[in-house]
């Protein structure tokens, strides 16, 4: 299993609904270890077999803004700076 940071551009209200929908999907061996919600984005630190499985897990038409394999130290982060 590998770590991925899955980022979507959503406002804070949409982010909570997105997280709820994302969490109800299962049976694919993917686990959300942590998530962060910003004013206009949500980031999920997930453990998954590969990048394709993370993309397949995302609900609805919400497109992935960023998806990358972060360093292990991200698991201990309490916040993320979403500034671009």
Biopython code that builds the backbone (N, CA, C, O; Angstrom):
import numpy as np
from Bio.PDB.StructureBuilder import StructureBuilder

atoms = [
    (1, "UNK", "N", (0.833, -1.178, 0.000)),
    (1, "UNK", "CA", (0.000, 0.000, 0.000)),
    (1, "UNK", "C", (0.881, 1.246, 0.000)),
    (1, "UNK", "O", (1.968, 1.260, 0.578)),
    (2, "UNK", "N", (0.394, 2.275, -0.652)),
    (2, "UNK", "CA", (1.117, 3.537, -0.742)),
    (2, "UNK", "C", (0.248, 4.678, -0.220)),
    (2, "UNK", "O", (-0.973, 4.554, -0.134)),
    (3, "UNK", "N", (0.896, 5.793, 0.128)),
    (3, "UNK", "CA", (0.162, 6.978, 0.555)),
    (3, "UNK", "C", (-0.069, 7.901, -0.627)),
    (3, "UNK", "O", (0.801, 8.058, -1.484)),
    (4, "UNK", "N", (-1.253, 8.516, -0.668)),
    (4, "UNK", "CA", (-1.582, 9.506, -1.684)),
    (4, "UNK", "C", (-2.271, 10.674, -1.021)),
    (4, "UNK", "O", (-3.045, 10.494, -0.081)),
    (5, "UNK", "N", (-1.995, 11.873, -1.507)),
    (5, "UNK", "CA", (-2.722, 13.052, -1.070)),
    (5, "UNK", "C", (-3.655, 13.414, -2.216)),
    (5, "UNK", "O", (-3.211, 13.750, -3.314)),
    (6, "UNK", "N", (-4.953, 13.342, -1.946)),
    (6, "UNK", "CA", (-6.008, 13.524, -2.927)),
    (6, "UNK", "C", (-6.674, 14.870, -2.643)),
    (6, "UNK", "O", (-7.356, 15.020, -1.630)),
    (7, "UNK", "N", (-6.481, 15.851, -3.531)),
    (7, "UNK", "CA", (-6.968, 17.209, -3.300)),
    (7, "UNK", "C", (-8.053, 17.553, -4.318)),
    (7, "UNK", "O", (-7.905, 17.303, -5.514)),
    (8, "UNK", "N", (-9.149, 18.135, -3.816)),
    (8, "UNK", "CA", (-10.259, 18.579, -4.660)),
    (8, "UNK", "C", (-10.597, 20.019, -4.323)),
    (8, "UNK", "O", (-10.579, 20.407, -3.155)),
    (9, "UNK", "N", (-10.906, 20.817, -5.341)),
    (9, "UNK", "CA", (-11.354, 22.189, -5.119)),
    (9, "UNK", "C", (-12.847, 22.165, -4.834)),
    (9, "UNK", "O", (-13.653, 21.894, -5.725)),
    (10, "UNK", "N", (-13.209, 22.449, -3.599)),
    (10, "UNK", "CA", (-14.605, 22.480, -3.152)),
    (10, "UNK", "C", (-14.711, 23.518, -2.052)),
    (10, "UNK", "O", (-13.737, 23.771, -1.343)),
    (11, "UNK", "N", (-15.898, 24.131, -1.898)),
    (11, "UNK", "CA", (-16.026, 25.009, -0.735)),
    (11, "UNK", "C", (-16.253, 24.144, 0.501)),
    (11, "UNK", "O", (-16.502, 22.944, 0.384)),
    (12, "UNK", "N", (-16.169, 24.741, 1.668)),
    (12, "UNK", "CA", (-16.211, 23.991, 2.929)),
    (12, "UNK", "C", (-17.489, 23.175, 3.078)),
    (12, "UNK", "O", (-17.436, 22.057, 3.592)),
    (13, "UNK", "N", (-18.637, 23.696, 2.646)),
    (13, "UNK", "CA", (-19.893, 22.948, 2.762)),
    (13, "UNK", "C", (-19.897, 21.741, 1.835)),
    (13, "UNK", "O", (-20.328, 20.658, 2.231)),
    (14, "UNK", "N", (-19.422, 21.914, 0.609)),
    (14, "UNK", "CA", (-19.338, 20.799, -0.330)),
    (14, "UNK", "C", (-18.341, 19.752, 0.151)),
    (14, "UNK", "O", (-18.523, 18.558, -0.088)),
    (15, "UNK", "N", (-17.292, 20.198, 0.826)),
    (15, "UNK", "CA", (-16.237, 19.293, 1.277)),
    (15, "UNK", "C", (-16.773, 18.253, 2.254)),
    (15, "UNK", "O", (-16.415, 17.079, 2.166)),
    (16, "UNK", "N", (-17.622, 18.670, 3.176)),
    (16, "UNK", "CA", (-18.173, 17.722, 4.145)),
    (16, "UNK", "C", (-19.049, 16.676, 3.449)),
    (16, "UNK", "O", (-18.982, 15.494, 3.788)),
    (17, "UNK", "N", (-19.868, 17.098, 2.481)),
    (17, "UNK", "CA", (-20.700, 16.153, 1.723)),
    (17, "UNK", "C", (-19.824, 15.215, 0.892)),
    (17, "UNK", "O", (-20.097, 14.020, 0.787)),
    (18, "UNK", "N", (-18.765, 15.780, 0.306)),
    (18, "UNK", "CA", (-17.836, 14.971, -0.473)),
    (18, "UNK", "C", (-17.199, 13.889, 0.399)),
    (18, "UNK", "O", (-17.124, 12.725, 0.007)),
    (19, "UNK", "N", (-16.742, 14.291, 1.582)),
    (19, "UNK", "CA", (-16.101, 13.337, 2.495)),
    (19, "UNK", "C", (-17.073, 12.238, 2.907)),
    (19, "UNK", "O", (-16.695, 11.068, 2.972)),
    (20, "UNK", "N", (-18.316, 12.602, 3.184)),
    (20, "UNK", "CA", (-19.325, 11.601, 3.556)),
    (20, "UNK", "C", (-19.551, 10.613, 2.411)),
    (20, "UNK", "O", (-19.612, 9.404, 2.638)),
    (21, "UNK", "N", (-19.674, 11.118, 1.188)),
    (21, "UNK", "CA", (-19.880, 10.243, 0.029)),
    (21, "UNK", "C", (-18.655, 9.372, -0.222)),
    (21, "UNK", "O", (-18.778, 8.187, -0.530)),
    (22, "UNK", "N", (-17.480, 9.967, -0.088)),
    (22, "UNK", "CA", (-16.240, 9.230, -0.319)),
    (22, "UNK", "C", (-16.097, 8.099, 0.693)),
    (22, "UNK", "O", (-15.661, 7.000, 0.348)),
    (23, "UNK", "N", (-16.465, 8.373, 1.944)),
    (23, "UNK", "CA", (-16.310, 7.395, 3.025)),
    (23, "UNK", "C", (-17.273, 6.220, 2.912)),
    (23, "UNK", "O", (-16.978, 5.134, 3.411)),
    (24, "UNK", "N", (-18.423, 6.419, 2.264)),
    (24, "UNK", "CA", (-19.397, 5.328, 2.162)),
    (24, "UNK", "C", (-19.001, 4.304, 1.109)),
    (24, "UNK", "O", (-19.467, 3.165, 1.140)),
    (25, "UNK", "N", (-18.146, 4.704, 0.183)),
    (25, "UNK", "CA", (-17.665, 3.733, -0.807)),
    (25, "UNK", "C", (-16.626, 2.860, -0.119)),
    (25, "UNK", "O", (-15.851, 3.349, 0.704)),
    (26, "UNK", "N", (-16.603, 1.610, -0.439)),
    (26, "UNK", "CA", (-15.647, 0.746, 0.244)),
    (26, "UNK", "C", (-15.410, -0.543, -0.504)),
    (26, "UNK", "O", (-15.807, -0.691, -1.660)),
    (27, "UNK", "N", (-14.761, -1.473, 0.165)),
    (27, "UNK", "CA", (-14.490, -2.765, -0.430)),
    (27, "UNK", "C", (-13.332, -2.770, -1.408)),
    (27, "UNK", "O", (-13.106, -3.766, -2.096)),
    (28, "UNK", "N", (-12.589, -1.663, -1.479)),
    (28, "UNK", "CA", (-11.490, -1.579, -2.431)),
    (28, "UNK", "C", (-10.126, -1.483, -1.751)),
    (28, "UNK", "O", (-9.107, -1.290, -2.414)),
    (29, "UNK", "N", (-10.114, -1.619, -0.425)),
    (29, "UNK", "CA", (-8.860, -1.604, 0.308)),
    (29, "UNK", "C", (-8.264, -0.231, 0.533)),
    (29, "UNK", "O", (-7.121, -0.122, 0.975)),
    (30, "UNK", "N", (-9.017, 0.825, 0.237)),
    (30, "UNK", "CA", (-8.523, 2.183, 0.420)),
    (30, "UNK", "C", (-8.999, 2.706, 1.765)),
    (30, "UNK", "O", (-10.158, 2.528, 2.141)),
    (31, "UNK", "N", (-8.074, 3.365, 2.495)),
    (31, "UNK", "CA", (-8.425, 3.948, 3.794)),
    (31, "UNK", "C", (-8.050, 5.426, 3.809)),
    (31, "UNK", "O", (-6.971, 5.809, 3.355)),
    (32, "UNK", "N", (-8.942, 6.239, 4.330)),
    (32, "UNK", "CA", (-8.638, 7.653, 4.553)),
    (32, "UNK", "C", (-8.007, 7.746, 5.936)),
    (32, "UNK", "O", (-8.662, 7.466, 6.940)),
    (33, "UNK", "N", (-6.745, 8.137, 5.989)),
    (33, "UNK", "CA", (-6.036, 8.230, 7.254)),
    (33, "UNK", "C", (-6.286, 9.567, 7.934)),
    (33, "UNK", "O", (-6.300, 9.658, 9.162)),
    (34, "UNK", "N", (-6.482, 10.604, 7.125)),
    (34, "UNK", "CA", (-6.649, 11.947, 7.642)),
    (34, "UNK", "C", (-7.251, 12.817, 6.550)),
    (34, "UNK", "O", (-7.098, 12.520, 5.366)),
    (35, "UNK", "N", (-7.930, 13.881, 6.934)),
    (35, "UNK", "CA", (-8.395, 14.842, 5.940)),
    (35, "UNK", "C", (-8.299, 16.254, 6.497)),
    (35, "UNK", "O", (-8.324, 16.468, 7.709)),
    (36, "UNK", "N", (-8.190, 17.208, 5.586)),
    (36, "UNK", "CA", (-8.112, 18.614, 5.943)),
    (36, "UNK", "C", (-9.083, 19.367, 5.047)),
    (36, "UNK", "O", (-9.156, 19.098, 3.848)),
    (37, "UNK", "N", (-9.832, 20.310, 5.619)),
    (37, "UNK", "CA", (-10.776, 21.114, 4.852)),
    (37, "UNK", "C", (-10.327, 22.568, 4.918)),
    (37, "UNK", "O", (-10.129, 23.121, 6.000)),
    (38, "UNK", "N", (-10.170, 23.180, 3.740)),
    (38, "UNK", "CA", (-9.845, 24.596, 3.651)),
    (38, "UNK", "C", (-11.065, 25.359, 3.150)),
    (38, "UNK", "O", (-12.135, 24.775, 2.981)),
    (39, "UNK", "N", (-10.914, 26.645, 2.914)),
    (39, "UNK", "CA", (-12.030, 27.457, 2.431)),
    (39, "UNK", "C", (-12.512, 27.016, 1.055)),
    (39, "UNK", "O", (-13.700, 27.113, 0.748)),
    (40, "UNK", "N", (-11.597, 26.535, 0.234)),
    (40, "UNK", "CA", (-11.986, 26.170, -1.128)),
    (40, "UNK", "C", (-11.400, 24.832, -1.586)),
    (40, "UNK", "O", (-11.274, 24.592, -2.786)),
    (41, "UNK", "N", (-11.043, 23.964, -0.643)),
    (41, "UNK", "CA", (-10.469, 22.670, -1.018)),
    (41, "UNK", "C", (-10.575, 21.675, 0.127)),
    (41, "UNK", "O", (-10.699, 22.041, 1.295)),
    (42, "UNK", "N", (-10.521, 20.415, -0.249)),
    (42, "UNK", "CA", (-10.410, 19.339, 0.734)),
    (42, "UNK", "C", (-9.240, 18.461, 0.289)),
    (42, "UNK", "O", (-9.061, 18.199, -0.900)),
    (43, "UNK", "N", (-8.461, 18.020, 1.251)),
    (43, "UNK", "CA", (-7.343, 17.126, 0.980)),
    (43, "UNK", "C", (-7.514, 15.885, 1.833)),
    (43, "UNK", "O", (-7.767, 15.979, 3.034)),
    (44, "UNK", "N", (-7.376, 14.725, 1.215)),
    (44, "UNK", "CA", (-7.487, 13.459, 1.925)),
    (44, "UNK", "C", (-6.158, 12.722, 1.823)),
    (44, "UNK", "O", (-5.638, 12.517, 0.726)),
    (45, "UNK", "N", (-5.618, 12.330, 2.952)),
    (45, "UNK", "CA", (-4.426, 11.486, 2.979)),
    (45, "UNK", "C", (-4.939, 10.057, 2.999)),
    (45, "UNK", "O", (-5.540, 9.620, 3.981)),
    (46, "UNK", "N", (-4.704, 9.331, 1.916)),
    (46, "UNK", "CA", (-5.257, 7.983, 1.804)),
    (46, "UNK", "C", (-4.162, 6.950, 1.603)),
    (46, "UNK", "O", (-3.100, 7.227, 1.047)),
    (47, "UNK", "N", (-4.458, 5.763, 2.072)),
    (47, "UNK", "CA", (-3.600, 4.604, 1.855)),
    (47, "UNK", "C", (-4.317, 3.753, 0.811)),
    (47, "UNK", "O", (-5.470, 3.369, 1.001)),
    (48, "UNK", "N", (-3.628, 3.462, -0.292)),
    (48, "UNK", "CA", (-4.268, 2.757, -1.401)),
    (48, "UNK", "C", (-3.238, 1.932, -2.156)),
    (48, "UNK", "O", (-2.037, 2.184, -2.059)),
    (49, "UNK", "N", (-3.719, 0.931, -2.920)),
    (49, "UNK", "CA", (-2.786, 0.109, -3.683)),
    (49, "UNK", "C", (-2.077, 0.878, -4.804)),
    (49, "UNK", "O", (-0.906, 0.621, -5.086)),
    (50, "UNK", "N", (-2.795, 1.834, -5.451)),
    (50, "UNK", "CA", (-2.203, 2.593, -6.558)),
    (50, "UNK", "C", (-3.034, 3.838, -6.863)),
    (50, "UNK", "O", (-4.127, 4.011, -6.326)),
    (51, "UNK", "N", (-2.514, 4.690, -7.718)),
    (51, "UNK", "CA", (-3.175, 5.946, -8.063)),
    (51, "UNK", "C", (-4.526, 5.712, -8.737)),
    (51, "UNK", "O", (-5.490, 6.424, -8.455)),
    (52, "UNK", "N", (-4.602, 4.732, -9.615)),
    (52, "UNK", "CA", (-5.858, 4.460, -10.321)),
    (52, "UNK", "C", (-6.989, 4.100, -9.357)),
    (52, "UNK", "O", (-8.139, 4.477, -9.585)),
    (53, "UNK", "N", (-6.675, 3.384, -8.298)),
    (53, "UNK", "CA", (-7.717, 3.010, -7.339)),
    (53, "UNK", "C", (-8.239, 4.227, -6.582)),
    (53, "UNK", "O", (-9.417, 4.279, -6.228)),
    (54, "UNK", "N", (-7.368, 5.210, -6.331)),
    (54, "UNK", "CA", (-7.799, 6.436, -5.657)),
    (54, "UNK", "C", (-8.729, 7.227, -6.570)),
    (54, "UNK", "O", (-9.770, 7.711, -6.127)),
    (55, "UNK", "N", (-8.362, 7.359, -7.835)),
    (55, "UNK", "CA", (-9.206, 8.082, -8.797)),
    (55, "UNK", "C", (-10.559, 7.397, -8.955)),
    (55, "UNK", "O", (-11.580, 8.075, -9.074)),
    (56, "UNK", "N", (-10.583, 6.079, -8.957)),
    (56, "UNK", "CA", (-11.832, 5.331, -9.111)),
    (56, "UNK", "C", (-12.738, 5.490, -7.895)),
    (56, "UNK", "O", (-13.955, 5.349, -8.016)),
    (57, "UNK", "N", (-12.178, 5.774, -6.750)),
    (57, "UNK", "CA", (-12.944, 5.892, -5.504)),
    (57, "UNK", "C", (-13.715, 7.198, -5.413)),
    (57, "UNK", "O", (-14.738, 7.264, -4.732)),
    (58, "UNK", "N", (-13.238, 8.243, -6.093)),
    (58, "UNK", "CA", (-13.863, 9.558, -5.974)),
    (58, "UNK", "C", (-15.298, 9.556, -6.481)),
    (58, "UNK", "O", (-15.564, 9.095, -7.591)),
    (59, "UNK", "N", (-16.237, 10.076, -5.666)),
    (59, "UNK", "CA", (-17.649, 10.084, -6.035)),
    (59, "UNK", "C", (-18.004, 11.213, -6.994)),
    (59, "UNK", "O", (-17.401, 12.286, -6.962)),
    (60, "UNK", "N", (-18.977, 10.958, -7.832)),
    (60, "UNK", "CA", (-19.541, 12.006, -8.674)),
    (60, "UNK", "C", (-18.580, 12.552, -9.707)),
    (60, "UNK", "O", (-17.600, 11.911, -10.087)),
    (61, "UNK", "N", (-18.892, 13.751, -10.146)),
    (61, "UNK", "CA", (-18.135, 14.384, -11.226)),
    (61, "UNK", "C", (-17.033, 15.297, -10.709)),
    (61, "UNK", "O", (-16.416, 16.024, -11.487)),
    (62, "UNK", "N", (-16.781, 15.268, -9.422)),
    (62, "UNK", "CA", (-15.737, 16.112, -8.853)),
    (62, "UNK", "C", (-14.384, 15.660, -9.373)),
    (62, "UNK", "O", (-13.996, 14.504, -9.206)),
    (63, "UNK", "N", (-13.675, 16.574, -9.999)),
    (63, "UNK", "CA", (-12.377, 16.213, -10.557)),
    (63, "UNK", "C", (-11.265, 16.411, -9.543)),
    (63, "UNK", "O", (-11.309, 17.320, -8.715)),
    (64, "UNK", "N", (-10.285, 15.557, -9.623)),
    (64, "UNK", "CA", (-9.105, 15.657, -8.755)),
    (64, "UNK", "C", (-8.298, 16.870, -9.190)),
    (64, "UNK", "O", (-7.943, 16.993, -10.362)),
    (65, "UNK", "N", (-8.009, 17.763, -8.256)),
    (65, "UNK", "CA", (-7.167, 18.919, -8.545)),
    (65, "UNK", "C", (-5.704, 18.506, -8.503)),
    (65, "UNK", "O", (-4.913, 18.891, -9.363)),
    (66, "UNK", "N", (-5.357, 17.720, -7.497)),
    (66, "UNK", "CA", (-3.995, 17.204, -7.356)),
    (66, "UNK", "C", (-4.075, 15.808, -6.741)),
    (66, "UNK", "O", (-4.927, 15.532, -5.897)),
    (67, "UNK", "N", (-3.190, 14.957, -7.171)),
    (67, "UNK", "CA", (-3.057, 13.630, -6.580)),
    (67, "UNK", "C", (-1.589, 13.266, -6.656)),
    (67, "UNK", "O", (-1.025, 13.145, -7.743)),
    (68, "UNK", "N", (-0.978, 13.092, -5.506)),
    (68, "UNK", "CA", (0.441, 12.757, -5.507)),
    (68, "UNK", "C", (0.778, 11.933, -4.277)),
    (68, "UNK", "O", (0.013, 11.873, -3.314)),
    (69, "UNK", "N", (1.927, 11.310, -4.334)),
    (69, "UNK", "CA", (2.404, 10.498, -3.216)),
    (69, "UNK", "C", (3.220, 11.397, -2.295)),
    (69, "UNK", "O", (4.323, 11.806, -2.659)),
    (70, "UNK", "N", (2.700, 11.715, -1.106)),
    (70, "UNK", "CA", (3.417, 12.594, -0.181)),
    (70, "UNK", "C", (4.439, 11.823, 0.646)),
    (70, "UNK", "O", (4.468, 10.593, 0.651)),
    (71, "UNK", "N", (5.262, 12.573, 1.332)),
    (71, "UNK", "CA", (6.211, 11.961, 2.268)),
    (71, "UNK", "C", (5.443, 11.405, 3.468)),
    (71, "UNK", "O", (4.373, 11.915, 3.799)),
    (72, "UNK", "N", (5.952, 10.405, 4.101)),
    (72, "UNK", "CA", (5.316, 9.768, 5.257)),
    (72, "UNK", "C", (4.995, 10.777, 6.356)),
    (72, "UNK", "O", (4.028, 10.591, 7.095)),
    (73, "UNK", "N", (5.784, 11.836, 6.477)),
    (73, "UNK", "CA", (5.585, 12.809, 7.554)),
    (73, "UNK", "C", (4.241, 13.528, 7.460)),
    (73, "UNK", "O", (3.809, 14.136, 8.439)),
    (74, "UNK", "N", (3.566, 13.475, 6.300)),
    (74, "UNK", "CA", (2.265, 14.125, 6.172)),
    (74, "UNK", "C", (1.244, 13.507, 7.112)),
    (74, "UNK", "O", (0.276, 14.169, 7.488)),
    (75, "UNK", "N", (1.434, 12.279, 7.492)),
    (75, "UNK", "CA", (0.484, 11.605, 8.384)),
    (75, "UNK", "C", (0.422, 12.289, 9.743)),
    (75, "UNK", "O", (-0.558, 12.120, 10.469)),
    (76, "UNK", "N", (1.441, 13.053, 10.100)),
    (76, "UNK", "CA", (1.435, 13.733, 11.392)),
    (76, "UNK", "C", (1.081, 15.215, 11.288)),
    (76, "UNK", "O", (1.106, 15.915, 12.301)),
    (77, "UNK", "N", (0.756, 15.713, 10.102)),
    (77, "UNK", "CA", (0.417, 17.126, 9.919)),
    (77, "UNK", "C", (-0.986, 17.411, 10.473)),
    (77, "UNK", "O", (-1.926, 16.650, 10.243)),
    (78, "UNK", "N", (-1.101, 18.509, 11.197)),
    (78, "UNK", "CA", (-2.398, 18.918, 11.726)),
    (78, "UNK", "C", (-3.127, 19.866, 10.786)),
    (78, "UNK", "O", (-4.346, 20.013, 10.881)),
    (79, "UNK", "N", (-2.400, 20.510, 9.879)),
    (79, "UNK", "CA", (-3.035, 21.440, 8.948)),
    (79, "UNK", "C", (-2.236, 21.491, 7.659)),
    (79, "UNK", "O", (-1.085, 21.059, 7.590)),
    (80, "UNK", "N", (-2.892, 22.037, 6.632)),
    (80, "UNK", "CA", (-2.256, 22.206, 5.329)),
    (80, "UNK", "C", (-2.508, 23.642, 4.894)),
    (80, "UNK", "O", (-3.596, 24.174, 5.110)),
    (81, "UNK", "N", (-1.514, 24.270, 4.286)),
    (81, "UNK", "CA", (-1.701, 25.602, 3.709)),
    (81, "UNK", "C", (-2.193, 25.405, 2.284)),
    (81, "UNK", "O", (-1.434, 24.957, 1.425)),
    (82, "UNK", "N", (-3.447, 25.731, 2.024)),
    (82, "UNK", "CA", (-4.042, 25.542, 0.707)),
    (82, "UNK", "C", (-3.747, 26.687, -0.243)),
    (82, "UNK", "O", (-4.214, 26.661, -1.382)),
    (83, "UNK", "N", (-2.993, 27.687, 0.179)),
    (83, "UNK", "CA", (-2.678, 28.833, -0.673)),
    (83, "UNK", "C", (-1.925, 28.373, -1.918)),
    (83, "UNK", "O", (-1.043, 27.516, -1.857)),
    (84, "UNK", "N", (-2.292, 28.953, -3.020)),
    (84, "UNK", "CA", (-1.653, 28.568, -4.291)),
    (84, "UNK", "C", (-0.906, 29.732, -4.861)),
    (84, "UNK", "O", (-0.300, 29.615, -5.926)),
]
sb = StructureBuilder()
sb.init_structure("model")
sb.init_model(0)
sb.init_chain("A")
sb.init_seg("    ")
for serial, (resi, resn, name, xyz) in enumerate(atoms, 1):
    if name == "N":
        sb.init_residue(resn, " ", resi, " ")
    sb.init_atom(name, np.array(xyz, "f"), 0.0, 1.0, " ", f" {name:<3s}", serial, name[0])
structure = sb.get_structure()
